[in-house]
């Protein structure tokens, strides 16, 4: 039985997610998030629990503490490497 609150942690640069790529105006990371969840649900009949900052962080909470907990409590850390990621302070913090 899986006891981790999240199956996957998405680590990415927000700069890379700014430009719309789908009909709903989502950036590519957000579009992948929705597509992956839907495909997993159709394939397995179960929910894929992804830690995605735009969906998982609560307003007014200590975001850095929440990110750290999300990383520790996830089964998989998925980093979307890019030049923006490799120069982003928060991305490097998550990676380390």
N, C-alpha and C positions, 0 to 999 in steps of 0.2 A: 504494500500500500504506500502510495506517494504521500509524504507528510509535508513536503515543501509547499509553501503558499503559491509559488510561481514555478512554472515549468521552464520558462525562458526569460532572461533579462535582456532587453534591447538597449544597447549602448551605441549612440550615434551622435553626430553633430547636428544641431538644429539648423545650421546653415545649409546642410545637405537636404533638408526636408522642407524648404521654403517654397519651392516652385511646384505648382499643381501638375499632377500627372494623370489624374483620373477625372471622371465626370462630376465628382463631388468636390473637387478642388483640393484634394489631399496631396501632400508631398509624397515622395516615393516611399519613405519609411512608413508613414501612416497608411498608405495604400497597401503596402506589404503586410502590415499588422492586421488590417481588416481581412485581407485575402487569406492569409495564413490561418487565422482563427476560423473563418468560414470553411475553408478546405478541410481543416482538421475535424471540425464538427461533422461535416458530411461524410468523411472517411471513417471516423471512429465512433461517431455518435456521442462524443464527449467534448467538453469544453477544454480548450487549450488556454491555460492561464499565463499570460504574458505580462511581465512588468514593463510597461511602456509609460514613460513619465507623463505624457499628456492624458493618460487614462488612470494612472495609478497614484499620482501625487495629489494630496489634499491641499487646498488653498489654506494658507495660514500655518501650515505645519513646517517643521524644520526639514527642508527638502534634502539637505545633504545627509542628514541622519536617515531619512526615509530611503534615499538611494542606496546608502550603505547596507541597510537592512534588506532591501530588495536584492542586492547583489549576493549577500550572504545566504539568503533564503531561497535562491533560485537554483534549479538543477543545471542550467546551462546559461553561460554568459555569451551573448552573441554581439560581437563588435562589428559595426559597419565602418570599416577602415576607409579613410579618404584623407586627402591633404588637410581638409578642415578638421577632421577628427584628430589627426596627429599633431595639430597645433592648438587644439582647444584645451584650455586649462581643466575644465570639468571632465572632458573626455579622458584626458591623461590621468586625472584623479581616479576615475572609475576603473580604468585599465590597471592602474597600480594597486 
